[in-house]
Amino acid sequence: MAKKDEIVAKKDETQEVEASSGFDPVGFFKETREELDKVVWPSRQQLISESLAVLLMVILSASLIYLVDNFFNWGAGKVFGS
């Protein structure tokens, strides 16, 4: 419960500073840095494997769309005779 009270107190202090002085660029970059330190960055292996998975899915989706488009184009040509 103490952590929650501490977070609320920090939030109140932050709101008071923001209300009195407007935008604080130094504080903004400090808080941004703190948030980026919390990010769990992927390993090189994980980054490569997930990038390949995304690339494969994009290629498969584009191929499917291309094939369906050609099918409908062929069908429209048969129906409308162009």
C-alpha positions in Angstrom: 0.0 0.0 0.0 3.0 2.3 0.7 4.1 2.1 -3.0 0.6 3.2 -4.1 0.7 6.2 -1.8 4.2 7.0 -3.0 3.0 6.9 -6.7 0.0 9.1 -5.9 2.3 11.6 -4.1 4.7 11.7 -7.0 1.8 12.1 -9.4 0.5 15.0 -7.3 3.9 16.7 -7.2 4.3 16.2 -11.0 0.8 17.8 -11.6 1.7 20.7 -9.4 5.0 21.3 -11.3 3.2 21.0 -14.6 0.5 23.4 -13.6 2.8 26.0 -12.3 5.5 26.1 -14.9 3.9 24.6 -18.1 6.1 22.3 -20.2 9.4 21.2 -18.7 11.7 19.9 -21.4 14.4 18.6 -19.0 11.8 16.7 -17.0 10.2 15.4 -20.2 13.5 14.0 -21.4 14.3 12.6 -18.0 10.9 10.8 -17.8 11.3 9.6 -21.4 14.7 8.1 -20.5 13.2 6.4 -17.4 10.4 4.9 -19.5 12.8 3.7 -22.2 14.9 2.0 -19.5 11.8 -0.1 -18.6 11.5 -1.4 -22.2 12.5 -5.1 -22.7 14.3 -5.0 -26.0 14.4 -8.2 -28.1 17.5 -10.2 -28.6 19.2 -10.2 -32.0 17.9 -13.8 -32.7 14.4 -12.9 -31.7 14.4 -9.8 -33.8 15.6 -11.7 -36.9 13.1 -14.5 -36.5 10.2 -12.2 -35.9 11.2 -10.0 -38.8 11.4 -13.0 -41.1 7.9 -14.1 -39.9 6.4 -10.7 -40.7 8.1 -10.6 -44.1 6.8 -14.1 -44.9 3.3 -13.1 -43.9 3.4 -9.9 -46.0 4.6 -11.9 -49.0 1.9 -14.6 -48.6 -0.8 -11.9 -48.1 0.4 -10.0 -51.2 0.5 -13.2 -53.3 -3.0 -14.2 -52.2 -4.4 -10.7 -53.0 -2.6 -10.8 -56.4 -4.1 -14.2 -57.2 -7.6 -13.3 -56.2 -7.4 -10.1 -58.2 -6.2 -12.0 -61.3 -9.0 -14.5 -60.8 -11.7 -11.8 -60.6 -10.1 -10.0 -63.6 -10.2 -13.2 -65.6 -13.8 -13.8 -64.5 -14.9 -10.3 -65.4 -13.3 -10.7 -68.8 -15.3 -13.9 -69.4 -18.6 -12.4 -68.2 -18.3 -9.0 -69.9 -16.4 -10.3 -72.9 -13.4 -7.9 -73.0 
